[in-house]
Amino acid sequence: MDTTPRDEELWKLAQRRAHFQRSLVSYFIINAFLWIIWWFTSAQNENYHGIPWPAWVMVSWGLGLVFQYLGAYGGGKQNLADKEYEKLKKERDNSL
């Protein structure tokens, strides 16, 4: 067993990524189930030409997943601030 202490920042990032991956699997399984329900129930109403109701679920939940992905893989606010700080520091050092 590894006895080295955990890097808390990396541990939190790993947890966010694992949570996103579980959410993504749930998204596909549940939405597939909803589309199957829609498919069998819409066969009774052939005159309906609107947007299928599972599409609304997919879009709204998918938008939430995009934000969850950005939080897990796109870098957080702190990472962006660190990058911007380093960029400004290089610009300042180059101008001196």
C-alpha positions as CSV (number, residue, x, y, z in Angstrom):
1,M,0.0,0.0,0.0
2,D,1.2,3.5,-0.9
3,T,2.0,5.5,2.2
4,T,2.9,8.8,0.6
5,P,0.6,11.6,1.5
6,R,-1.9,12.7,-1.2
7,D,-1.7,16.0,-3.0
8,E,-5.1,17.5,-2.0
9,E,-5.5,19.5,-5.2
10,L,-4.9,16.4,-7.4
11,W,-7.2,14.4,-5.2
12,K,-10.0,16.9,-5.7
13,L,-9.4,17.0,-9.4
14,A,-9.5,13.2,-9.5
15,Q,-12.8,13.2,-7.6
16,R,-14.3,15.7,-10.0
17,R,-13.2,13.7,-13.0
18,A,-14.5,10.4,-11.6
19,H,-17.8,12.1,-10.8
20,F,-18.0,13.5,-14.4
21,Q,-17.4,10.0,-15.8
22,R,-20.1,8.5,-13.7
23,S,-22.5,11.3,-14.7
24,L,-21.7,10.7,-18.4
25,V,-22.5,7.0,-18.1
26,S,-25.8,7.8,-16.4
27,Y,-26.6,10.3,-19.1
28,F,-26.3,7.8,-21.8
29,I,-28.1,5.0,-20.1
30,I,-31.0,7.1,-18.8
31,N,-31.4,9.0,-22.1
32,A,-31.4,5.7,-24.1
33,F,-34.2,4.4,-21.8
34,L,-36.1,7.7,-22.3
35,W,-35.8,7.4,-26.1
36,I,-37.0,3.8,-26.0
37,I,-40.1,4.9,-24.0
38,W,-40.7,7.7,-26.5
39,W,-40.3,5.3,-29.4
40,F,-42.9,2.9,-28.1
41,T,-45.4,5.6,-26.9
42,S,-45.1,7.7,-30.1
43,A,-46.0,4.8,-32.4
44,Q,-49.6,5.3,-31.3
45,N,-49.7,9.0,-32.5
46,E,-48.4,9.1,-36.0
47,N,-49.6,12.6,-36.7
48,Y,-47.3,14.3,-34.1
49,H,-44.5,16.1,-35.8
50,G,-43.0,18.2,-32.9
51,I,-39.8,17.9,-31.1
52,P,-39.6,14.6,-29.2
53,W,-39.7,15.2,-25.5
54,P,-36.5,13.2,-24.7
55,A,-34.6,15.8,-26.8
56,W,-35.4,18.4,-24.1
57,V,-34.0,16.2,-21.4
58,M,-30.8,15.5,-23.5
59,V,-30.2,19.2,-24.2
60,S,-30.7,20.5,-20.7
61,W,-28.8,17.6,-19.0
62,G,-26.1,17.8,-21.6
63,L,-25.6,21.5,-20.9
64,G,-25.0,20.6,-17.3
65,L,-22.6,18.0,-18.3
66,V,-20.6,20.5,-20.4
67,F,-20.1,22.7,-17.3
68,Q,-19.2,19.6,-15.3
69,Y,-16.7,18.6,-17.9
70,L,-15.1,22.1,-17.9
71,G,-14.8,21.9,-14.2
72,A,-13.1,18.5,-14.3
73,Y,-11.0,18.8,-17.5
74,G,-10.9,22.4,-18.5
75,G,-9.2,23.8,-15.5
76,G,-10.7,25.8,-12.7
77,K,-10.6,29.5,-12.0
78,Q,-7.4,29.1,-10.1
79,N,-5.6,27.5,-13.0
80,L,-6.8,30.2,-15.3
81,A,-5.6,32.9,-12.9
82,D,-2.2,31.2,-12.6
83,K,-1.8,31.1,-16.3
84,E,-2.8,34.7,-16.7
85,Y,-0.4,35.7,-13.9
86,E,2.5,33.9,-15.6
87,K,1.6,35.5,-18.9
88,L,1.6,39.0,-17.4
89,K,4.8,38.3,-15.6
90,K,6.5,37.2,-18.8
91,E,5.2,40.3,-20.6
92,R,6.5,42.6,-17.8
93,D,9.9,40.8,-17.7
94,N,10.3,41.1,-21.5
95,S,9.5,44.8,-21.4
96,L,12.2,45.5,-18.9
